[in-house]
Amino acid sequence: MPDSVIRLIFFLTALFLFAGLEFLASFRSRQLSRKSRWPANFGLIIIANLLIRVLVPSGLAFYADVITERSFGILNLFNFSLILKVIIALLALDFLIYFQHILFHKVQWLWRVHRVHHTDIDLDVTSSLRFHPIEILVSIFYKLVCFFILGVPAEAVVIFEVTLSLMAMFNHSNLHIPARIERLLRWVLVTPQMHIIHHSVKQEESDKNFGFNLSLWDRLFSTYLSQFSKPQSLIGQVYYRDKNQQKLWSLLSLPFKSSQALEANFTNIANNSKAP
């Protein structure tokens, strides 16, 4: 079965599962309705996937196969078993995506595309789809470079891509997990209650909890934060809270707008809302 079909099956299953669980056990009250946010979130992932089909038609696993066949990469310098190579590759890729996430926050031009993800003022399973197509393409190029350097087996690529998708949906979901269970889970995994802190409007909080799967890296490199400074802290960006800004075109054009222009627009909206 092609890896793209495997990923699609897991993706759709997890999407419906977490959407249903959110409905039954929500963690936070919504600021906006689903119909105000979901069309744009789904629209972004559809556009991104169409671009991927054109620019990377063979899929990431294909390139990993080519790299392995030609014995490129660090892992191919050693006579490790396939299972050991897969385990090492998964751990290394988990760290490298953590590092990539930090770069998207610290490098200004990368932040301009990544802030599309952070302008969602609610978090739910569809927030895991809310990435600008430019960010998706940059991320794919980054992964290909990592595959080449490491010599990642195709099997590890398929497992990693499925895990990345499932964990992104899990830790962005608006899912209530009982506190005792959640505290145990986050010793190993990034939970929704841990990741939502990363979406705080406060930069000192959003510059924490960069991990997507294992919580190890945040703890190891001192980017871990256990809770909000206030229990019901706002999430998103302070200058991007209007319902009309959640439309697809607004999100696609966002990387090309300066922070000053966004803040001025926010001030105008706030002033107009206060006018008699």
C-alpha positions as CSV (number, residue, x, y, z in Angstrom):
1,M,0.0,0.0,0.0
2,P,1.5,3.4,-0.9
3,D,2.6,5.5,2.1
4,S,0.3,8.3,1.0
5,V,-2.7,6.0,1.4
6,I,-1.5,4.8,4.8
7,R,-1.1,8.4,6.0
8,L,-4.6,9.4,4.7
9,I,-6.3,6.5,6.5
10,F,-4.6,7.3,9.8
11,F,-5.3,11.0,9.2
12,L,-9.0,10.7,8.6
13,T,-9.5,8.2,11.4
14,A,-7.7,10.5,13.9
15,L,-9.5,13.6,12.7
16,F,-13.0,12.1,13.2
17,L,-11.9,10.5,16.5
18,F,-10.5,13.6,18.1
19,A,-13.3,15.8,16.7
20,G,-15.8,13.5,18.4
21,L,-13.9,13.3,21.7
22,E,-13.7,17.1,21.7
23,F,-17.5,17.3,21.4
24,L,-18.0,14.9,24.3
25,A,-15.2,16.2,26.6
26,S,-14.1,19.8,25.8
27,F,-11.2,21.4,27.7
28,R,-12.0,25.1,27.0
29,S,-15.0,27.1,25.8
30,R,-14.8,28.3,22.2
31,Q,-14.4,31.9,21.3
32,L,-15.7,31.4,17.8
33,S,-17.9,28.8,16.1
34,R,-16.5,26.0,14.1
35,K,-18.0,27.4,10.9
36,S,-16.0,30.6,11.5
37,R,-12.6,28.8,11.7
38,W,-12.9,25.4,10.1
39,P,-13.2,26.4,6.4
40,A,-9.9,28.3,6.5
41,N,-8.1,25.6,8.5
42,F,-9.2,22.9,6.0
43,G,-8.6,25.3,3.1
44,L,-4.9,25.8,4.1
45,I,-4.2,22.0,4.3
46,I,-5.9,21.4,0.9
47,I,-3.9,24.1,-0.8
48,A,-0.7,22.8,0.8
49,N,-1.3,19.2,-0.3
50,L,-2.1,20.3,-3.9
51,L,1.3,22.1,-4.0
52,I,3.0,19.0,-2.5
53,R,1.5,16.8,-5.2
54,V,3.0,19.1,-7.8
55,L,6.4,19.8,-6.2
56,V,7.1,16.5,-4.4
57,P,4.9,14.0,-6.4
58,S,6.9,10.9,-5.4
59,G,6.5,11.4,-1.6
60,L,9.1,11.6,1.1
61,A,9.5,7.9,1.5
62,F,10.6,7.6,-2.1
63,Y,13.5,10.0,-1.5
64,A,14.4,8.2,1.7
65,D,14.6,4.9,-0.4
66,V,16.9,6.6,-2.9
67,I,19.2,7.9,-0.1
68,T,19.4,4.5,1.5
69,E,20.1,2.7,-1.8
70,R,23.0,5.0,-2.5
71,S,24.2,4.6,1.1
72,F,24.1,8.3,1.9
73,G,23.8,9.5,5.5
74,I,25.3,8.8,8.9
75,L,23.2,5.7,9.7
76,N,24.4,4.0,6.5
77,L,28.0,4.2,7.7
78,F,27.2,1.6,10.3
79,N,26.0,-2.0,10.0
80,F,23.0,-1.5,12.2
81,S,19.9,-3.7,11.9
82,L,16.8,-2.0,10.2
83,I,15.0,-2.0,13.6
84,L,17.8,-0.1,15.3
85,K,18.1,2.3,12.4
86,V,14.4,3.1,12.6
87,I,14.5,3.7,16.3
88,I,17.5,6.0,16.1
89,A,16.0,7.8,13.1
90,L,12.7,8.4,14.9
91,L,14.4,9.8,18.0
92,A,16.7,12.0,15.8
93,L,13.8,13.3,13.7
94,D,11.7,14.0,16.8
95,F,14.5,16.3,18.1
96,L,15.0,17.9,14.7
97,I,11.4,18.9,14.4
98,Y,11.6,20.3,17.9
99,F,14.6,22.3,16.7
100,Q,12.8,23.4,13.5
101,H,9.9,24.7,15.6
102,I,12.3,26.9,17.5
103,L,13.7,28.2,14.3
104,F,10.2,29.1,13.1
105,H,9.8,31.3,16.2
106,K,13.3,32.8,16.3
107,V,14.0,33.6,12.6
108,Q,11.9,36.6,11.6
109,W,10.9,35.5,8.0
110,L,10.1,32.0,9.2
111,W,7.9,33.5,12.0
112,R,6.0,35.6,9.5
113,V,4.7,32.3,7.9
114,H,4.5,30.4,11.2
115,R,2.3,33.0,12.9
116,V,-0.6,31.9,10.7
117,H,-0.7,28.8,12.9
118,H,-0.6,31.0,16.1
119,T,-3.4,33.4,15.1
120,D,-6.0,30.7,15.8
121,I,-7.9,32.0,18.9
122,D,-9.3,28.6,19.6
123,L,-7.5,25.3,19.6
124,D,-9.0,22.1,18.4
125,V,-8.1,19.2,16.1
126,T,-8.3,21.4,13.0
127,S,-5.6,23.8,14.4
128,S,-3.1,21.0,13.5
129,L,-4.0,21.7,9.8
130,R,-3.6,25.5,10.1
131,F,-0.2,26.0,8.5
132,H,0.6,28.3,5.7
133,P,1.5,26.4,2.5
134,I,4.9,28.2,2.5
135,E,5.7,26.7,5.9
136,I,4.7,23.3,4.7
137,L,7.0,23.5,1.8
138,V,9.9,24.8,3.9
139,S,9.3,22.0,6.4
140,I,9.4,19.4,3.6
141,F,12.8,20.8,2.3
142,Y,14.1,20.7,5.9
143,K,13.0,17.1,6.3
144,L,14.7,16.1,3.0
145,V,17.9,17.6,4.2
146,C,17.6,15.8,7.5
147,F,16.9,12.5,5.7
148,F,20.0,13.0,3.5
149,I,22.3,13.8,6.5
150,L,21.0,11.0,8.7
151,G,20.3,8.3,6.0
152,V,16.8,7.7,7.3
153,P,15.2,4.4,6.1
154,A,11.9,4.7,4.2
155,E,10.1,2.7,7.0
156,A,11.1,5.3,9.5
157,V,9.8,8.1,7.3
158,V,6.4,6.5,7.0
159,I,6.2,5.9,10.8
160,F,7.5,9.4,11.6
161,E,5.0,11.1,9.2
162,V,2.1,9.2,10.6
163,T,3.2,9.9,14.2
164,L,3.7,13.6,13.3
165,S,0.2,13.9,12.0
166,L,-1.5,12.0,14.8
167,M,0.4,13.7,17.6
168,A,-0.3,17.2,16.1
169,M,-4.0,16.4,16.1
170,F,-3.9,15.0,19.6
171,N,-2.0,17.9,21.2
172,H,-3.9,20.6,19.4
173,S,-7.3,19.0,20.3
174,N,-9.6,20.7,22.7
175,L,-9.8,17.5,24.7
176,H,-10.1,17.4,28.5
177,I,-7.9,14.8,30.0
178,P,-8.3,14.1,33.8
179,A,-5.5,16.0,35.6
180,R,-3.9,12.9,37.2
181,I,-3.7,11.0,33.9
182,E,-2.5,14.1,32.1
183,R,0.3,14.7,34.5
184,L,1.6,11.2,34.0
185,L,1.2,11.4,30.2
186,R,3.2,14.6,29.8
187,W,6.3,13.0,31.4
188,V,6.6,11.2,28.0
189,L,4.2,12.9,25.5
190,V,3.2,16.4,24.6
191,T,-0.4,16.6,25.8
192,P,-3.1,19.2,24.8
193,Q,-2.8,20.8,28.2
194,M,0.9,21.2,27.8
195,H,0.9,22.3,24.2
196,I,-1.9,25.0,24.6
197,I,0.6,27.0,26.7
198,H,2.7,27.4,23.6
199,H,-0.3,29.2,22.0
200,S,-0.5,31.8,24.7
201,V,-0.8,35.5,23.6
202,K,2.2,36.1,25.9
203,Q,5.5,35.6,24.2
204,E,7.3,34.4,27.3
205,E,4.7,31.5,27.4
206,S,4.5,30.9,23.6
207,D,8.3,30.6,23.5
208,K,8.0,27.4,25.6
209,N,6.8,23.8,24.9
210,F,8.1,23.5,21.3
211,G,7.9,19.7,21.2
212,F,5.3,17.9,19.1
213,N,5.6,14.3,20.3
214,L,8.1,13.6,23.2
215,S,8.2,16.1,26.0
216,L,11.8,15.1,26.6
217,W,13.4,17.9,24.5
218,D,11.6,20.7,26.2
219,R,12.6,19.4,29.6
220,L,16.2,18.8,28.5
221,F,16.7,22.2,26.9
222,S,14.8,24.2,29.5
223,T,11.9,25.2,27.2
224,Y,9.3,23.4,29.3
225,L,6.5,25.4,31.1
226,S,4.0,23.5,33.2
227,Q,1.1,25.9,33.1
228,F,-0.2,29.3,32.2
229,S,0.5,32.3,34.4
230,K,-3.2,32.7,34.7
231,P,-5.7,29.8,34.5
232,Q,-7.8,31.2,31.6
233,S,-5.1,32.9,29.6
234,L,-5.9,34.0,26.1
235,I,-4.4,32.1,23.2
236,G,-3.6,33.3,19.7
237,Q,-2.1,36.8,18.9
238,V,-3.4,40.0,20.5
239,Y,-3.6,41.8,17.1
240,Y,-5.5,39.1,15.3
241,R,-8.8,38.4,17.1
242,D,-11.5,39.5,14.7
243,K,-13.7,36.9,13.2
244,N,-13.2,38.3,9.7
245,Q,-9.5,37.7,10.0
246,Q,-10.1,34.0,10.3
247,K,-11.0,33.7,6.6
248,L,-8.8,31.8,4.2
249,W,-7.5,34.8,2.1
250,S,-6.6,36.7,5.3
251,L,-4.5,33.7,6.5
252,L,-2.8,33.2,3.1
253,S,-1.9,36.9,2.9
254,L,-0.8,37.2,6.5
255,P,3.0,36.5,6.0
256,F,3.2,39.5,3.7
257,K,1.8,41.9,6.3
258,S,4.0,43.8,8.8
259,S,3.4,43.5,12.5
260,Q,2.9,47.3,12.6
261,A,0.1,47.1,10.0
262,L,-1.6,44.3,11.9
263,E,-1.4,46.2,15.2
264,A,-2.8,49.3,13.6
265,N,-5.7,47.3,12.1
266,F,-6.3,45.8,15.5
267,T,-6.4,49.2,17.1
268,N,-8.9,50.5,14.5
269,I,-11.2,47.4,15.0
270,A,-11.0,47.9,18.8
271,N,-11.8,51.7,18.5
272,N,-14.7,51.0,16.2
273,S,-16.2,48.4,18.5
274,K,-16.2,51.0,21.3
275,A,-17.8,53.7,19.2
276,P,-21.4,54.6,20.1
